[in-house]
Amino acid sequence: MSRVLVTGASRGIGRAVAVAFAARGDQVAVHYASARADAEETLSRLAGAGHTLVGGDVGDPGAAAGIVATAVEALGGVDVLVNNAAVAPGDDTLHRVAEVGYEEWQRIWRRMLDVDLLGAANLTWCVARHLIERGAPGSIVNVGSRGAFRGEPDFPAYGAAKAGLHAFGQSMAVALAPHRISVTSVAPGFIGTERQNEKLAGPGGDAVLAQSPFGRVGTPEEVAAAVLYLSSPEALWSSGTVLDLNGASYLRT
């Protein structure tokens, strides 16, 4: 049994990841930023016992340290960290360079970097040091994005943050291997979460489905299955990898 901290687990990919770990028999710390009711719903769906809720803004360095400390205390330790929390593309984070004002540009960039990249880096430091001090092996899985490779012209801060997250994960894979800690990343394409239902049902939905030759979008459960494998001892030799999960909608060379 592993003790797992999943950030941004109140819904979507994070919820599916938490459910998958619990179904495997692990204990899960369900992190949320502000949507406590949604996090409680996630908690109610977890098989087994010993799970817990952990609140806090990962974009705040002090809060990030507190999130890990709370999870360690509640679970008796953390063996696996899933860096899933992110400020995602949406109407409120749209920042096309030709349209957005300079102050708004700065605000969105700072928030996305603080949460999507620096927050994950700070959580990684805290969990890595916890594992090193215990002398225990562990794993860290980052949830990145296809946008890190193909570009995000409407959300450049998001694409940059996720590209940075992939690079950070590879750096940590090298740094933490001597401590028997693996670090990997997944790079999902368009995933059909609750947040995307309206877009998929709208006039642009068919175009989104057509991005993949499979004619559909990915599911949170497919991402969760990949995260589950990459966090396992059997995937140790995958440390440093960035796994594409985009249904052949974007192929890297």
Protein Blocks (a to p, Z undefined) as FASTA:
>chain_A
ZZdddehilgcjllmmmmmmmmnopacddddfklmmlmmmmmmmpgcehiacdeddfklm
klmmmmmmmmmmmnopafbdcdfbccdddfklgccfklpcfklmmmmmmmmmmmmmmmmm
mmmmmmmmmmmmnopacdddddddfklmnopfklmmlmmmmmmmmmmmmmmmmmmmmnop
acddddddddddfklmmmmmmmklmmmmmmpmnlpacdfklmmmmmmmmmpmklmmmgoi
acddehhpaccZZ
